[in-house]
Amino acid sequence: MMSSYQCGLPEKAIAVILRQLLDALSYLHAQRIIHRSIRANHILVDSKGGVRLTGFRLARRLAYGEKSTTNFDNHLESSLLWLAPEVLGQDLSGYTSKADIYSVGATLCEMANGFPPFGDMNRLEMLYEKSRGTTPRLLDSTTLPSFEGEENEHCSLMSIRANHILVDAKGGVRLTGFRLARRLAYGEKSTTNFDNHLESSLLWLAPEVLGQDLSGYTSKADIYSVGATLCEMANGFPPFGDMNRLEMLYEKSRGTTPRLLDSTTLPSFEEPSEHSKRTFTESFHNLTGLCLKANPANRPDANSLLSHPFLKKTRKSLIDLMPLAQKLEQVQRVSGKTNTVEENKDVPEWIF
């Protein structure tokens, strides 16, 4: 169920699950049983909406008159993110069934936010934060900080490029390539995380992502990638695509800004090309330049870009702008004898 809601379950669904979960816990605790492993993937929902609590391998029954336990099973390591601070503390005061209530709260955050609390930290950081009393939160407009010039969204896609933008038969646009997306932690403005898989997207990555310094990067890195993708779509190839990796890194680090290639940006002494015969609008140049600002603080966020003059007259679908239906029909027209796609040379031009 959680896999179908990447950004968390609806509140009403969580309330229904919680009611049945608490019913189960109330019964267990009345029997002096501590579950010790409450988490979202131990809560099953059947086809009729019934909730079942599983994961009893680590459950423990308290002895008669026993108020607490200091027992810590090695198998609990897989549930560290959900465990209460007193369970992790392992001191003489031990813990009681109230530890399960903390795990319920952590699971609520997991279901609502789409990921467990402290999930972006290593084990030592997580233990430190829990020991000092850091409290997980539900992430919404009331709890997420609103940094000036920063987006409120707490996800960074990290892999925006032309081949991750799909167009369907009706002209609808779909963004893909979420394998490298990263969710920022509570109140986190930046990250220095760099996944090895990002190497395939180096040409589109912002300078601050490649720099890997202590200042890190924010969701503004995605805005730079949007600018690089605009250049890729307009020019027919990605920026810095003719350079080796070292040259590309050097140019980005010194603030070299990619450009749209047309009659206003290409030198007049060069041999005329298809690029030099066209002229893009000033608003298109301006929007692309804003996205590609070397300093992320000078880049607008996605919401600000939506009100840019370049997008004022934009239609919501591509279907009226290019012969998409004819293109699709051409691809689907297969010869029965050769089992190959027939060529259609009478494809109409783009109509703007």
C-alpha positions as CSV (number, residue, x, y, z in Angstrom):
1,M,0.0,0.0,0.0
2,M,2.8,2.4,0.9
3,S,4.4,1.8,-2.5
4,S,1.4,3.3,-4.2
5,Y,1.7,6.6,-2.2
6,Q,5.3,7.7,-2.5
7,C,4.7,10.9,-0.6
8,G,2.6,9.3,2.1
9,L,-1.0,8.0,2.7
10,P,-4.0,10.3,3.0
11,E,-4.9,11.3,6.5
12,K,-8.3,9.6,6.5
13,A,-6.7,6.3,5.5
14,I,-4.1,6.7,8.3
15,A,-6.9,7.3,10.8
16,V,-8.7,4.0,9.9
17,I,-5.4,2.1,10.1
18,L,-4.5,3.7,13.4
19,R,-7.9,2.8,15.0
20,Q,-7.5,-0.9,14.3
21,L,-3.8,-0.9,15.2
22,L,-4.5,0.6,18.6
23,D,-7.3,-2.0,19.1
24,A,-4.6,-4.7,18.5
25,L,-2.1,-3.1,20.8
26,S,-4.6,-2.6,23.6
27,Y,-5.3,-6.3,23.6
28,L,-1.5,-7.2,23.5
29,H,-0.6,-4.8,26.3
30,A,-3.5,-6.2,28.4
31,Q,-1.8,-9.6,28.0
32,R,1.5,-8.0,29.1
33,I,3.0,-8.5,25.6
34,I,5.3,-5.8,24.1
35,H,5.4,-6.0,20.3
36,R,8.8,-4.1,19.9
37,S,8.6,-4.0,16.1
38,I,5.8,-1.8,15.0
39,R,6.4,-0.3,11.6
40,A,4.5,0.2,8.3
41,N,5.6,-3.0,6.7
42,H,4.3,-5.0,9.7
43,I,0.8,-3.6,9.1
44,L,-1.2,-5.5,6.5
45,V,-4.4,-4.3,4.9
46,D,-6.7,-7.0,3.3
47,S,-9.0,-6.6,0.3
48,K,-11.9,-5.6,2.6
49,G,-9.9,-2.8,4.4
50,G,-9.2,-4.9,7.5
51,V,-5.9,-4.2,9.3
52,R,-3.7,-7.0,10.5
53,L,-0.6,-6.4,12.8
54,T,2.3,-8.8,12.0
55,G,6.0,-8.9,12.9
56,F,5.7,-10.8,16.2
57,R,9.1,-12.4,16.1
58,L,10.5,-9.8,18.4
59,A,7.5,-9.6,20.7
60,R,8.2,-10.3,24.4
61,R,5.9,-11.1,27.3
62,L,6.6,-9.4,30.6
63,A,6.8,-11.6,33.7
64,Y,4.2,-11.3,36.4
65,G,4.8,-8.1,38.3
66,E,7.6,-7.1,35.9
67,K,7.3,-3.4,35.0
68,S,10.2,-3.1,32.5
69,T,12.8,-5.0,30.6
70,T,16.4,-4.3,29.6
71,N,16.4,-7.1,27.1
72,F,17.6,-6.1,23.6
73,D,17.5,-8.7,20.8
74,N,20.0,-8.5,18.0
75,H,17.1,-8.9,15.5
76,L,15.9,-5.5,16.7
77,E,18.6,-3.8,14.7
78,S,16.3,-3.9,11.6
79,S,13.8,-1.8,13.5
80,L,16.1,0.8,15.0
81,L,14.4,3.7,13.3
82,W,11.1,2.9,15.0
83,L,12.3,2.0,18.5
84,A,11.8,4.3,21.4
85,P,14.7,6.1,23.0
86,E,14.4,4.1,26.2
87,V,14.8,0.9,24.3
88,L,17.9,2.1,22.6
89,G,19.3,3.6,25.8
90,Q,19.6,0.1,27.4
91,D,20.0,1.5,30.9
92,L,18.9,-0.1,34.2
93,S,15.5,1.7,34.1
94,G,14.6,-0.5,31.1
95,Y,11.4,0.0,29.1
96,T,7.7,-0.9,29.3
97,S,4.8,-1.3,26.8
98,K,4.9,2.4,26.4
99,A,7.8,1.8,24.0
100,D,5.3,0.4,21.5
101,I,3.4,3.8,21.7
102,Y,6.5,5.6,20.5
103,S,6.8,3.1,17.6
104,V,3.2,3.9,16.7
105,G,4.1,7.6,16.5
106,A,7.1,6.8,14.3
107,T,4.9,4.6,12.1
108,L,2.3,7.4,11.7
109,C,5.2,9.7,10.5
110,E,6.3,6.9,8.1
111,M,2.8,6.5,6.7
112,A,2.1,10.2,6.4
113,N,5.5,11.3,5.1
114,G,6.3,8.3,2.9
115,F,9.5,7.4,4.8
116,P,10.5,6.6,8.4
117,P,11.9,9.2,10.8
118,F,15.7,9.5,10.8
119,G,15.8,7.3,7.7
120,D,18.4,9.5,6.0
121,M,20.9,9.3,8.9
122,N,23.5,6.7,9.7
123,R,23.1,4.6,12.8
124,L,25.3,6.8,15.1
125,E,23.5,10.0,14.0
126,M,20.1,8.4,14.6
127,L,21.0,7.2,18.1
128,Y,22.4,10.7,19.0
129,E,19.2,12.5,17.8
130,K,16.9,10.1,19.7
131,S,19.0,10.3,22.9
132,R,18.9,14.1,22.8
133,G,15.1,14.1,22.5
134,T,14.7,15.0,18.8
135,T,11.0,14.4,18.0
136,P,9.9,13.3,14.5
137,R,7.2,15.4,12.8
138,L,4.5,15.1,10.3
139,L,5.6,17.0,7.2
140,D,3.1,19.6,5.9
141,S,2.8,23.3,5.3
142,T,2.7,24.0,9.0
143,T,5.9,22.1,10.0
144,L,8.2,22.5,7.0
145,P,10.3,25.6,7.2
146,S,9.7,28.3,4.5
147,F,13.2,29.4,3.6
148,E,13.3,32.7,1.7
149,G,13.9,31.8,-2.0
150,E,13.7,28.1,-1.2
151,E,11.0,25.7,-2.4
152,N,8.8,24.1,0.3
153,E,8.9,20.8,-1.4
154,H,11.3,18.4,0.3
155,C,12.3,16.3,-2.7
156,S,15.1,16.7,-5.2
157,L,14.8,14.8,-8.4
158,M,18.5,14.9,-9.3
159,S,18.1,13.5,-12.8
160,I,16.2,15.9,-15.0
161,R,17.1,15.5,-18.7
162,A,15.3,15.2,-22.0
163,N,15.1,11.4,-22.1
164,H,13.4,11.5,-18.7
165,I,10.5,13.5,-20.2
166,L,7.9,11.4,-22.0
167,V,5.1,12.6,-24.3
168,D,2.0,10.4,-24.7
169,A,-0.3,10.1,-27.7
170,K,-2.5,12.9,-26.4
171,G,0.3,15.4,-26.0
172,G,0.6,15.0,-22.2
173,V,4.0,15.3,-20.6
174,R,5.3,12.8,-18.0
175,L,8.4,13.2,-15.9
176,T,10.3,10.0,-15.2
177,G,13.8,9.1,-13.9
178,F,13.0,9.1,-10.2
179,R,15.6,6.4,-9.3
180,L,18.1,9.1,-8.2
181,A,15.5,11.3,-6.4
182,R,16.3,12.2,-2.8
183,R,14.1,13.4,0.0
184,L,15.6,16.1,2.2
185,A,15.4,15.5,5.9
186,Y,13.4,17.6,8.4
187,G,14.3,21.2,8.0
188,E,17.3,20.2,5.8
189,K,18.3,22.9,3.4
190,S,21.0,21.1,1.6
191,T,22.8,17.8,1.2
192,T,26.2,16.6,0.2
193,N,25.0,13.2,-0.8
194,F,26.3,12.0,-4.2
195,D,25.1,8.7,-5.6
196,N,27.5,6.9,-8.0
197,H,24.5,6.5,-10.4
198,L,24.6,10.3,-10.9
199,E,27.6,9.9,-13.2
200,S,25.2,9.2,-16.1
201,S,23.7,12.7,-15.5
202,L,26.8,14.8,-15.0
203,L,26.1,17.0,-18.0
204,W,22.8,18.1,-16.5
205,L,23.9,18.5,-12.8
206,A,24.3,21.8,-11.1
207,P,27.8,23.1,-10.2
208,E,27.0,22.9,-6.5
209,V,26.1,19.2,-6.8
210,L,29.4,18.5,-8.6
211,G,31.4,20.7,-6.1
212,Q,30.6,18.4,-3.2
213,D,31.6,20.9,-0.6
214,L,30.2,21.5,2.9
215,S,27.6,24.0,1.7
216,G,25.8,21.1,-0.2
217,Y,22.9,21.7,-2.5
218,T,19.2,22.2,-2.4
219,S,16.2,21.6,-4.6
220,K,17.5,24.6,-6.7
221,A,19.9,22.1,-8.2
222,D,16.9,20.7,-10.1
223,I,16.2,24.2,-11.5
224,Y,19.7,24.2,-13.1
225,S,19.0,20.8,-14.6
226,V,15.8,22.3,-16.1
227,G,17.8,25.0,-17.8
228,A,20.3,22.4,-19.1
229,T,17.4,20.4,-20.4
230,L,15.9,23.4,-22.2
231,C,19.3,23.9,-23.9
232,E,19.3,20.2,-24.8
233,M,15.8,20.3,-26.3
234,A,16.4,23.6,-28.2
235,N,19.9,22.9,-29.4
236,G,19.5,19.2,-30.1
237,F,22.3,18.2,-27.7
238,P,23.1,18.7,-24.0
239,P,25.4,21.4,-22.8
240,F,29.1,20.5,-22.4
241,G,28.4,17.3,-24.4
242,D,31.5,17.8,-26.6
243,M,33.9,17.9,-23.6
244,N,35.5,15.2,-21.6
245,R,34.6,14.9,-18.0
246,L,37.5,17.0,-16.6
247,E,36.8,19.8,-19.0
248,M,33.1,19.8,-18.2
249,L,33.8,19.9,-14.4
250,Y,36.2,22.8,-14.9
251,E,33.8,24.8,-17.0
252,K,30.9,24.3,-14.6
253,S,33.1,25.2,-11.6
254,R,34.2,28.5,-13.1
255,G,30.6,29.5,-13.8
256,T,30.4,28.9,-17.6
257,T,26.7,29.2,-18.5
258,P,25.2,27.1,-21.3
259,R,23.2,29.1,-24.0
260,L,20.5,28.6,-26.4
261,L,22.0,28.6,-29.9
262,D,20.5,31.0,-32.4
263,S,21.3,34.1,-34.4
264,T,21.7,36.2,-31.3
265,T,24.2,34.0,-29.5
266,L,26.3,32.4,-32.3
267,P,29.2,34.5,-33.7
268,S,28.4,36.0,-37.1
269,F,31.7,35.1,-38.6
270,E,31.0,31.4,-38.3
271,E,29.7,29.4,-41.3
272,P,25.9,29.7,-41.3
273,S,24.1,26.7,-39.7
274,E,20.6,25.7,-38.9
275,H,21.1,27.1,-35.4
276,S,22.2,30.5,-36.7
277,K,19.2,30.8,-39.0
278,R,16.7,30.9,-36.2
279,T,16.0,33.4,-33.4
280,F,14.4,32.5,-30.1
281,T,12.3,34.9,-28.2
282,E,13.9,37.2,-25.5
283,S,11.7,35.6,-22.8
284,F,12.9,32.1,-23.7
285,H,16.6,33.3,-23.4
286,N,15.7,35.0,-20.1
287,L,14.0,32.0,-18.5
288,T,16.8,29.6,-19.5
289,G,19.5,32.0,-18.2
290,L,17.6,32.3,-14.8
291,C,17.6,28.5,-14.5
292,L,21.3,28.3,-15.3
293,K,22.6,30.9,-12.7
294,A,25.8,29.5,-11.3
295,N,24.8,30.7,-7.8
296,P,21.8,28.7,-6.6
297,A,20.6,31.6,-4.5
298,N,20.1,33.6,-7.7
299,R,17.9,30.9,-9.3
300,P,14.1,31.1,-9.0
301,D,12.1,28.2,-7.6
302,A,9.6,26.2,-9.7
303,N,6.6,28.2,-8.6
304,S,8.2,31.5,-9.5
305,L,9.1,30.1,-13.0
306,L,5.5,29.2,-13.6
307,S,4.6,32.9,-13.7
308,H,7.4,33.8,-16.1
309,P,6.3,35.6,-19.3
310,F,7.6,32.8,-21.5
311,L,5.0,30.5,-20.0
312,K,2.1,33.0,-20.1
313,K,0.6,31.8,-23.4
314,T,1.7,28.2,-23.1
315,R,-0.9,25.5,-23.8
316,K,-1.2,22.5,-21.5
317,S,-0.9,19.9,-24.2
318,L,1.5,19.3,-27.1
319,I,-1.2,17.8,-29.3
320,D,-2.0,21.1,-31.0
321,L,1.7,22.0,-31.5
322,M,3.1,19.1,-33.4
323,P,1.9,16.2,-35.5
324,L,2.1,13.8,-32.6
325,A,-0.9,11.7,-33.5
326,Q,0.5,11.3,-37.1
327,K,3.9,10.4,-35.7
328,L,2.4,7.7,-33.4
329,E,0.3,6.3,-36.2
330,Q,3.5,6.1,-38.4
331,V,5.4,4.2,-35.7
332,Q,2.4,1.8,-35.2
333,R,2.0,1.1,-38.9
334,V,3.9,-2.2,-39.3
335,S,4.2,-4.2,-42.5
336,G,2.8,-7.7,-42.2
337,K,5.6,-9.1,-44.4
338,T,8.7,-7.4,-43.1
339,N,7.6,-6.7,-39.6
340,T,9.3,-3.3,-39.8
341,V,8.0,0.2,-39.4
342,E,7.0,1.8,-42.6
343,E,8.5,5.2,-43.3
344,N,6.2,8.1,-43.9
345,K,7.9,11.0,-45.6
346,D,4.8,13.1,-45.6
347,V,5.0,14.0,-42.0
348,P,3.6,17.6,-41.4
349,E,5.8,20.3,-40.0
350,W,5.5,21.5,-36.4
351,I,2.7,24.1,-36.2
352,F,3.1,26.8,-33.5
